[in-house]
């Protein structure tokens, strides 16, 4: 997947290759099943027209300026990988800054899409708005597209159960520890990533050595508690128990993620790892001391093994 960091860079590349584009636009945090439906149609149109499927997105979330800053579902590297897996040919990723936010809808359409991206088709979500103060609604977009001879298609919402799949709904489910429902909406396991750092060896003293993962603060953590996870390190992957929380039993009150790997002990210090959350096991608790915590962890391990057996049967 090609990555452009400015509209000028994108325009030059498209002029050089003499290619038209099918484009979609959005934050696409989560690249969930609703986003995936939009990507599929964008890719289909690009292939039909012998053009490039292009995603126009942002290096920061638009709500950084327009509302309360959300915790992000995807690390940038994972989001790019997910977009590429959808068949996207190019990502134009630019800052959502005050200048961009203040751009009039018509200016954005003509200067960025028509002139900059050489657009032939445009695919948007059901709630897409654009331009200063969100003035650009679907009706205006239709008028602009028709006047410019551009094919426009709006994708209806994708539903899971009785709920429309959205990034905000997924954040809500994760905050409630409903990891399986969130994963159904995402279409893949909720994943965090970070670097393994040396901890205080408390887990090792209890007989459960853990990999302590340092996280960037702008990314989302699920509800504090214990989870069955799959830890991925380069080409290797391991099942494990992840504790997400603040270690109240030992008086620690800053969020962290610790992973106890099942049936294997490997040195991961300094490694950048991904952790896929598969099942919620229990909420975080404060225990009377190390012995009661140790008993609970043994029980958690048994529960995790039961879940792993279920996953093996289901697959």
N, C-alpha and C positions, 0 to 999 in steps of 0.2 A: 504494500500500500504506500503510495506517494504521500508525503506530508508537506504541505505548504504553510508558511507562517505569515503570509501577507497576501492581500488580494492582488498586488502587483506581481508577486512571484507566481501566483496561479495563472494570471492573465498571460504572462510571458510564456509559461510552459504550454498553455493551451494554444496560443498563436503559433508557437514553434512546431507543435505536433498537428496543428490544423484539426483539432478535435472539438466536438460539441459535448455537452454534458447533460445528464439527468441529475438533479440536485435535491437534497433535502436539508433542512435547517433545524437546529435545536441544541439544547444542552446535552441531551442523551445521557444523563447520569444514570447508570444502571444498565444501559443497553438491554432493557427488559423485553418481554415478548411483544409489548405494544410497539416499542422502538423497532424490534426486529421485523414486524409486519411492514413498517414504513421502509426499512432498508431493502427488504425483499422486492418491494414494488419498484423502488428506485433502481435497483440493479437490473430488474427485468426490462424496464424502459431503456436503460443505457445499452443493454445488449441488443434490443430490437433496433436501436438507432445507430449502432456501431459507435457509441460514444463512451464517455467515462462516467461511472457512478461516483458522485462527489457528495461528501458530507461537509456542510459548513457548520462548525461548532466553535466552542470557546475554551480558552485555556483556564478560565475561571468561570464559576457559575454566574449566570445573569442576575440571580437574586443577591449577589454580593453588592450590587448597586440598587436594585429595584425592591428589595425586601430584606428580610432577616436571612443572614448567611446560613445556608444549610450545611450539615455534615455530608460529605460526598460519599456515595455508595462505592464508586470505583476509583482505585488508584489510576493515574493517567496511563501507565504502561498497560494495565489490564484493559482499560477502556479502548485503547488503540487496538489491542489484540482482538477484542470482541467485535469491533467494527470491521476489522480485516476478515474475521471469520464469516461475516455476513456477505462477503464478496465486494465490499467497497473498494474502489480503485484509488481514491484520493481523499485525503482529509485536509480541509482548509481550517486551521485552528488559529484563532486570533483572540486577543484580549477583549473582553466585554468591558470597555471603559466608558467614561462619560461622553467622549466624542461619538462613539458608536451608538450609545443609548439615545443620544440626542438627534441622530440622523432621521430625517423625514422618511416615511414609508416609500414614497415615490422615488426619492434619491437612492435609497438602498436597492430598490428593485432594478432601476435602470443602470446605476453605476456598478453595483456589485454583481448582480445576477446576469443582466443582459450583456453589458460590456465586459465585466471582469471574468465571469465564469462561462461565457458563451453558451448560455443555457438554452436547451431545447425542451426539456420537461422539468416540472417541479412537483415534488410530492411533499405534502405536509400532513401533520396530525390533525385530529378533530378540533383541538383547542389552540391551534397555532395563531399567534398574533405577532406583528412586527412593526418597526418604526417607533419614533418618539412617542412616549406615553402609551405604547401599545395600540396606537390609533389604527394600525393596519389590520383589519379583520379579513375574513374570507371573502366578503363581498368586494372589498377594494382589491384584494389580490386577484380575484376573478376578472375584474375590469382591466387591470394592468396586464394580466396574462393574455386575455383575448385581444387587446389592442396591439400586443407585441407578437402575436402568433405563437405563443408558448403553450404547450399542453400542461394543464394543471389537474392534479388529482388529490383529493382529500381522503385520508384513510380513517375509517370509523374506529372507535375505541375497541380494544381487545378486552374481553371480560373473563375473569376467573371466578367461578361461582356466581355470586350476585354483585361482585365488585369490579369496577373498571381498573385495569392494571395501570398504575402510575408510580412514579418515583416516590411521591409523598406517601402513598399507601404502603409501599414496600418499607420505607423508613418507619412507618407506624408499626407494622408487623414485627420488624426487627427489634424495635423498642419494647415490644411485649414478649419477646422471646419466641415468637411464632415462626421459627426458622424454616420449617417445612412449607408453610404457606407462602412465605417470602420467596423461597426457592422455586416454587411453582410459578410465581409471577415473573421471576427473573428468567426462568428457563435454564438455569445453571445454579450451582451452589454459591451462596453469598461468600465472598472471598475478601480477606484482608492480606496485606503483605507488609513485610518489614525486615529489619536486620536482627539476627539473634545476638543478644549481648549477654555478658556474664551477670548473673543475679547474685542473691545472697545465700544460695545453696540450701535454703530451707527445705525445698522439696526433696533434695538428695538425702538430707538427714532423716527424712521420714520414710525413705526407701522409694521415692518417686521423683527421680531427677527430671527437671523440666527445661525446656528451651524457652527462654524469656525473649519476647519479641518486642523490639522498640518500634513504636508507631508514630506516624506523623499526626499532629493533633487535628488536622482539618478533615480527617476521614472517619466515617461512621463506625461505631462499635455496636454490636447487638446488646440486648439486655444483659446485665451482669448475671453470671451464672456459669454452669459447667455444660460443655457441649461435646458431642462426638464430632471429631474433625478429621480431615485428611490434610496432612502437611506435605507440601511439595518442595523439594530441594533439587534444582537442576532436573536431572532425568529420573530421580528417585522420588517415591512417595510412600508415606507411612500413615496408618491410622493412629489417632491419639485422642487424649482427653484435653480439652482446652478450658482453662479457667479464665474467664473475663471478669475483671473486677478490681477491688482495692485491697484484698487480703486483710479483712477486718480482724481476723483472729490474731494477727501479728502486728496490728496497729499501723498498717500502711494504708494511706488514703489517696494515692494517685492511681489513675486507671492503668492497667497493664494486662497483657495476655501471656499466659504461661501454658506450654503444651507438654504434657507427659506422653511420650511415644510408647505405644503398646508393643511389647515383645521385641524391642530393639533398643539399643543404646548407641547413639552416634554423636560425634562431636560436630555441632553445627555453629559454633562460635564464629561470628563474622559473616555467616552466610545470609544471603537475601532469600527469604522463603515466602511461599504463599500458603495460606491456611483456608481451606474450604470448610464451611460450617454445614454439617449434615443433619444433626438431631440435637434438640435441647434436652438435657438430662435433668437438671434441677437448678433452682435459683441459688444465688450466692448466700451463704449463711455465716454467722459468727459462731464458732465452736468454743467449748469451754477450755480446750487446750489441744496440744499436738496429738494426743492419743485418740481423742474423739474425732479429730479431723482425719487421722490415718484410717480409722474404721470406716468413715464415710467414703474416703477415696477408694478403698477396697470394694465397697458396694458400687460406687460409680463405675469402676472398671468392669465389674460383672454386668452392669446394665449396658455399658458400651459394647461388650462382646455380644450380648443378645441382639443389639441393633445391627452390628456388623453381620451377624448370621442372617438377619432379615434382609439386609442389603444384598448379600450374596445370593440368596434365594430369589429375590426380586429381579436381579440382573440375569 
